[in-house]
Amino acid sequence: MNTTPIHRAPDTPAARQALALAGVFQAASLVDELARTGQVEPRPWETLIRATLDTDPESFEAIYGGHPNNLRRGLEVLEAVVGRRQANPVVLRYGFSLLLLMSKLRNDNAMMSTLGQHLSRIQGQAEHFGATHENVIASLGEAYQETLSTLKTRIVVQGDPSILQSRMMPERVRAILLAGIRFALLWHQQGGRRWRLVLQRGALKNALDQLG
């Protein structure tokens, strides 16, 4: 994946929040596509997986690979969130459920610690096999299953049962859900709050305009 930015995204709080939120909804979109078709485009997939593994990025831009187009799928979903395009209700449900799960995770210090331990171990795997190797994806899926899947609030994925039960598909879906949580935490760190999504749609629209 080419991580050299063609142009830099605006470095404002609103733009950072929009990009982090785009990561959440990109994960939601990919989960829906995986569940229905069993396939996803490499660029948005790799962007999310690499971001999940990079728990100590050198910069905000480094998290998503330096170019907003790496989060283009999520930015397009945000256009639906602010009412500018037709919304996919399933994708929106997944996205807002990820934000809710993130808030539950933030209040569970033990789970946060356990998840951090998982990711430290998986980073070693990724260095050996590569970020998107199926061993790494399986470990990310296991990390999600052993932490966030144990919460009372859970995401029920809809799709083709034969696809959802195929080899590596549960792990791939869980790995992308974990990526959504990673970006949800990032969004919160940048000042994002769920109640503001309703009250500050204008600011989000402006940020999306700036991001092109």
C-alpha positions as CSV (number, residue, x, y, z in Angstrom):
1,M,0.0,0.0,0.0
2,N,1.4,3.4,-1.0
3,T,1.5,5.5,2.1
4,T,3.1,8.6,0.5
5,P,0.5,11.5,0.8
6,I,-0.3,13.2,-2.4
7,H,-1.7,16.1,-0.4
8,R,-2.0,16.5,3.4
9,A,-5.3,16.5,5.1
10,P,-6.2,19.7,7.0
11,D,-4.7,19.4,10.5
12,T,-7.6,20.7,12.5
13,P,-9.6,19.1,15.4
14,A,-12.7,18.8,13.2
15,A,-10.7,17.1,10.4
16,R,-9.0,14.7,12.8
17,Q,-12.4,13.8,14.3
18,A,-13.8,13.3,10.8
19,L,-10.9,11.1,9.7
20,A,-11.1,9.0,12.9
21,L,-14.9,8.6,12.5
22,A,-14.4,7.7,8.9
23,G,-12.2,4.8,10.1
24,V,-15.1,3.6,12.3
25,F,-17.6,3.7,9.4
26,Q,-15.1,2.2,7.0
27,A,-15.0,-0.8,9.3
28,A,-18.8,-0.9,9.4
29,S,-18.9,-0.8,5.6
30,L,-16.3,-3.5,5.2
31,V,-18.1,-5.8,7.7
32,D,-21.3,-5.4,5.7
33,E,-19.5,-6.2,2.5
34,L,-17.7,-9.2,3.9
35,A,-20.9,-10.6,5.3
36,R,-22.8,-10.2,2.0
37,T,-20.1,-11.0,-0.6
38,G,-17.1,-12.5,1.2
39,Q,-14.8,-10.0,-0.5
40,V,-13.4,-6.5,0.2
41,E,-11.1,-4.1,-1.6
42,P,-7.4,-4.4,-0.5
43,R,-6.8,-0.7,0.2
44,P,-9.5,0.0,2.8
45,W,-8.9,-3.4,4.4
46,E,-5.2,-3.0,4.7
47,T,-5.5,0.6,6.0
48,L,-7.7,-0.6,8.9
49,I,-5.6,-3.7,9.8
50,R,-2.4,-1.7,9.8
51,A,-4.0,1.0,12.0
52,T,-5.1,-1.6,14.5
53,L,-1.6,-3.0,14.8
54,D,0.1,0.5,15.1
55,T,-0.7,1.3,18.7
56,D,2.1,3.9,18.9
57,P,2.1,5.8,15.6
58,E,4.6,8.5,14.9
59,S,1.9,11.0,13.9
60,F,-1.9,11.2,13.5
61,E,-1.5,10.8,9.7
62,A,0.6,7.7,10.1
63,I,-2.4,5.9,11.6
64,Y,-4.3,5.8,8.3
65,G,-1.3,5.7,6.0
66,G,-0.9,9.4,5.3
67,H,-3.6,10.0,2.7
68,P,-7.3,10.6,3.3
69,N,-8.2,8.4,0.3
70,N,-7.1,5.4,2.4
71,L,-10.3,6.2,4.4
72,R,-12.4,7.2,1.4
73,R,-14.9,4.4,2.0
74,G,-15.6,5.7,5.5
75,L,-15.7,9.3,4.4
76,E,-18.4,8.4,1.9
77,V,-20.4,6.7,4.6
78,L,-20.1,9.9,6.7
79,E,-21.8,11.8,3.8
80,A,-24.8,9.6,4.6
81,V,-24.5,10.3,8.3
82,V,-24.8,14.0,7.6
83,G,-27.7,13.4,5.2
84,R,-25.9,14.2,1.9
85,R,-26.4,10.7,0.3
86,Q,-28.5,7.6,0.7
87,A,-27.7,5.8,3.9
88,N,-27.3,2.1,4.2
89,P,-29.1,1.4,7.5
90,V,-27.1,-1.7,8.3
91,V,-23.8,0.0,7.9
92,L,-24.9,3.0,10.0
93,R,-26.1,0.5,12.7
94,Y,-22.7,-1.2,12.8
95,G,-20.9,2.2,13.0
96,F,-23.0,3.6,15.8
97,S,-22.8,0.2,17.6
98,L,-19.0,0.4,17.4
99,L,-19.1,3.8,19.1
100,L,-21.2,2.4,21.8
101,L,-18.9,-0.6,22.3
102,M,-15.9,1.7,22.5
103,S,-17.6,3.6,25.4
104,K,-18.1,0.4,27.2
105,L,-14.5,-0.6,26.6
106,R,-13.2,2.7,27.9
107,N,-15.0,2.1,31.2
108,D,-13.4,-1.4,31.7
109,N,-9.8,-1.0,32.6
110,A,-9.1,-4.7,32.9
111,M,-10.4,-5.3,29.4
112,M,-8.4,-2.4,28.0
113,S,-5.3,-3.9,29.6
114,T,-6.1,-7.4,28.2
115,L,-6.6,-6.0,24.7
116,G,-3.3,-4.1,24.9
117,Q,-1.5,-7.4,25.8
118,H,-3.1,-9.1,22.9
119,L,-2.1,-6.4,20.5
120,S,1.5,-6.4,21.8
121,R,1.8,-10.1,21.0
122,I,0.1,-9.7,17.6
123,Q,2.5,-7.0,16.6
124,G,5.3,-9.5,16.9
125,Q,3.3,-11.9,14.6
126,A,2.8,-9.1,12.1
127,E,6.5,-8.3,12.0
128,H,7.2,-12.0,11.2
129,F,4.3,-12.8,8.8
130,G,3.1,-9.4,7.5
131,A,0.2,-7.3,8.7
132,T,-2.5,-9.0,6.7
133,H,-1.3,-12.6,7.0
134,E,-4.1,-14.9,8.0
135,N,-2.3,-15.8,11.2
136,V,-2.4,-12.2,12.2
137,I,-6.0,-11.8,11.2
138,A,-6.9,-14.9,13.2
139,S,-5.2,-13.4,16.2
140,L,-6.9,-10.1,15.9
141,G,-10.2,-11.9,15.6
142,E,-9.4,-13.9,18.7
143,A,-8.5,-10.7,20.6
144,Y,-11.9,-9.2,19.7
145,Q,-13.7,-12.4,20.7
146,E,-12.0,-12.7,24.1
147,T,-12.7,-9.1,25.0
148,L,-15.4,-7.1,23.3
149,S,-17.5,-10.1,22.4
150,T,-18.0,-10.8,26.1
151,L,-19.8,-7.5,26.7
152,K,-23.6,-7.5,27.0
153,T,-23.7,-5.0,24.1
154,R,-22.8,-7.0,21.0
155,I,-22.8,-6.5,17.3
156,V,-24.9,-9.0,15.4
157,V,-23.7,-9.2,11.9
158,Q,-26.2,-9.8,9.1
159,G,-25.3,-11.5,5.8
160,D,-25.1,-14.7,3.8
161,P,-24.9,-17.5,6.4
162,S,-22.8,-19.7,4.0
163,I,-20.3,-16.8,3.6
164,L,-20.3,-16.0,7.3
165,Q,-19.5,-19.6,8.2
166,S,-16.8,-20.0,5.5
167,R,-13.1,-20.5,6.4
168,M,-11.5,-17.4,8.1
169,M,-14.6,-15.3,7.7
170,P,-15.5,-15.0,11.4
171,E,-11.9,-14.0,12.1
172,R,-11.9,-11.5,9.3
173,V,-15.2,-9.9,10.4
174,R,-14.0,-9.7,14.1
175,A,-10.6,-8.3,13.0
176,I,-12.4,-5.5,11.1
177,L,-14.7,-4.8,14.1
178,L,-11.6,-4.5,16.2
179,A,-10.3,-2.0,13.7
180,G,-13.5,0.0,14.1
181,I,-13.0,0.0,17.9
182,R,-9.4,1.3,17.3
183,F,-10.7,4.2,15.3
184,A,-13.6,4.8,17.7
185,L,-11.0,5.2,20.5
186,L,-9.0,7.5,18.3
187,W,-12.1,9.6,17.6
188,H,-12.8,9.9,21.3
189,Q,-9.1,10.9,21.9
190,Q,-9.6,13.7,19.4
191,G,-12.6,15.0,21.3
192,G,-15.3,13.2,19.4
193,R,-18.5,12.5,21.4
194,R,-21.7,10.7,20.3
195,W,-24.1,13.4,21.4
196,R,-22.1,16.0,19.3
197,L,-22.8,14.0,16.1
198,V,-26.4,15.2,16.3
199,L,-25.7,18.7,17.5
200,Q,-22.7,19.5,15.4
201,R,-23.5,18.1,12.0
202,G,-22.5,21.4,10.4
203,A,-18.9,21.1,11.7
204,L,-18.7,17.6,10.3
205,K,-20.0,18.7,7.0
206,N,-17.4,21.4,6.8
207,A,-14.6,18.9,7.7
208,L,-15.8,16.6,5.0
209,D,-15.7,19.5,2.5
210,Q,-12.1,20.2,3.5
211,L,-11.2,16.6,3.1
212,G,-12.6,16.6,-0.4
